[in-house]
Amino acid sequence: MSRKILALGILALLGLSSACRSPHVEISVENRTGAEVRLLEVDYPSASFGADALAAGATMHYKVQLQDKGPIKVQYMTPDHKHPQTTGPEIFEGQYGELDIVLLPGGKAEFHPELHGGK
């Protein structure tokens, strides 16, 4: 009888721990501009993250939990002190998966979402 109770207790704890996981999006920002960028900021619905600098060819990773819906935006400063700003796809609360952002020369950016859920 005590083994059954112990087994049920373990199953209950496992169920609770998996139910507490919130959906998240793993965002990667890759710098293919050919030069270091400074003051990198990624804005997503209800929050933002960034870095003081991202070297040419480097990639940064950040995990977020989406709390609202709206477009994702990227801005940074180039070595010649320009401030490119690019707006990407709309993302939604509850989505999970990956979103790759590739910074390109000329202030351009590509967005590669592999997101599920939400809306």
C-alpha positions in Angstrom: 0.0 0.0 0.0 2.8 2.5 0.9 4.5 1.8 -2.5 1.3 2.7 -4.3 1.0 6.0 -2.3 4.7 6.8 -3.0 4.2 6.1 -6.7 1.1 8.2 -6.8 2.9 11.0 -5.0 5.8 10.9 -7.5 3.4 11.0 -10.4 1.5 13.9 -8.9 4.8 15.9 -8.5 5.8 15.1 -12.1 2.5 16.2 -13.3 2.7 19.5 -11.4 6.2 20.2 -12.5 5.4 19.7 -16.2 2.2 21.7 -15.9 4.1 24.7 -14.4 6.2 25.1 -17.5 5.4 28.3 -19.4 5.8 28.4 -23.2 8.8 30.3 -24.3 10.6 31.5 -27.5 14.3 31.0 -28.0 15.4 34.1 -29.9 18.8 34.2 -31.7 20.3 37.3 -33.2 23.1 36.8 -35.7 25.3 39.7 -36.8 26.1 39.3 -40.5 26.5 43.0 -41.1 30.3 42.7 -41.6 31.0 44.9 -38.6 30.4 45.1 -34.9 27.0 46.6 -33.9 26.4 48.5 -30.7 23.4 49.2 -28.6 21.5 46.3 -30.0 17.9 46.2 -28.8 15.2 43.7 -29.6 11.7 44.8 -28.7 8.9 42.2 -28.5 5.3 42.7 -27.1 5.5 43.9 -23.5 9.4 43.7 -23.1 12.8 44.0 -24.7 16.4 42.7 -24.4 19.7 43.7 -25.9 23.4 43.9 -25.7 26.0 46.7 -25.6 27.8 45.2 -28.6 27.6 42.2 -30.9 30.7 41.4 -32.9 30.7 40.7 -36.6 29.8 37.0 -37.1 28.6 36.6 -33.5 25.2 35.2 -32.4 23.4 36.0 -29.1 20.6 33.9 -27.7 17.8 34.9 -25.4 14.8 33.1 -24.1 11.5 35.0 -23.7 7.9 34.4 -22.6 5.4 36.3 -24.8 2.8 38.2 -22.7 1.0 40.1 -25.5 0.7 40.3 -29.3 2.5 42.6 -31.6 5.5 42.9 -34.0 9.0 42.2 -33.1 11.5 45.1 -33.7 15.2 45.3 -33.9 17.4 48.4 -33.7 21.2 49.0 -33.3 24.0 51.5 -34.0 26.4 50.9 -36.9 30.1 51.9 -36.8 29.2 55.0 -38.8 26.6 56.0 -36.1 23.5 55.1 -38.1 20.6 53.6 -36.3 18.8 51.0 -38.4 15.4 49.9 -37.2 13.6 46.9 -38.7 10.1 45.5 -37.9 9.6 41.8 -38.2 6.6 39.5 -38.0 3.7 39.8 -35.4 4.1 37.4 -32.6 1.4 36.3 -30.1 1.1 35.4 -26.4 1.4 31.7 -25.8 3.6 31.0 -28.8 6.6 28.8 -28.3 9.5 27.7 -30.5 12.4 29.6 -32.1 12.9 32.9 -33.8 16.1 33.6 -35.7 17.0 37.2 -36.5 19.8 37.8 -39.0 21.2 41.3 -39.2 22.4 42.1 -42.7 24.4 44.9 -44.4 22.6 48.1 -45.2 20.4 48.1 -42.1 18.4 45.1 -43.3 17.3 42.1 -41.2 15.8 38.7 -41.9 13.3 37.0 -39.5 13.0 33.3 -39.5 10.2 32.2 -37.1 9.5 28.6 -36.2 6.7 29.3 -33.8 3.7 27.3 -32.7 0.6 27.9 -30.6 -0.7 31.3 -29.5 -3.4 33.5 -31.2 
